[in-house]
């Protein structure tokens, strides 16, 4: 883990999220993209998840990403996909990346709440491609933090959030092994401090 993210991230983020500052991502955000950093921190500070949203079963329509989108989209964060055409021996070959959920300027962000953990490979490959083609300068990945399984166990829903889904323990080894290439990436793990029991 890179030292010193406290110099660039607000106290409420550091208290509510696990932080891994890979390749000085927070320094780049603070120095080059203060508007995007401020908008992200505002959304991250406002984000909460409720018991009713995580205990319900069924499908791919989790309310968690939808709720996060309501915090990000009004500020102009858009879903984007990279498309590149290469000519090889006179033949044009088209290459497309996995989409990134939120892009604004040269900053990209993805939220992975409860997908198959291989989704991280697609996310990191997309960040890497966008970075190598000079479309972004930094990426941010938000996922479940390392202690949320204790909350889920208390609620009796741990089977819904298994070891092979997207969470901190599946993301950090991928970052440390270089799956994102040279792209600076700020990883944020959602903690139990953002949980709200339903009234």
Secondary structure, DSSP 8 states (H G I E B T S, - for coil): --S-GGGTS-HHHHHHEEEEEETTHHHHHHHH-HHHHHHHHHHHHH--EEHHHHH---SS--HHHHHHHHHHGGGT-EEE--EEEEEETTEEEEEE---EEEEETTEEEEEESSSBTTHHHHHHHHHHHHHHTTS-SEEEEEEE-TTHHHHHHHHT-GGGS-TTBSSHHHHHHHHHTTTTTT-EEEEEEE-GGGEE---
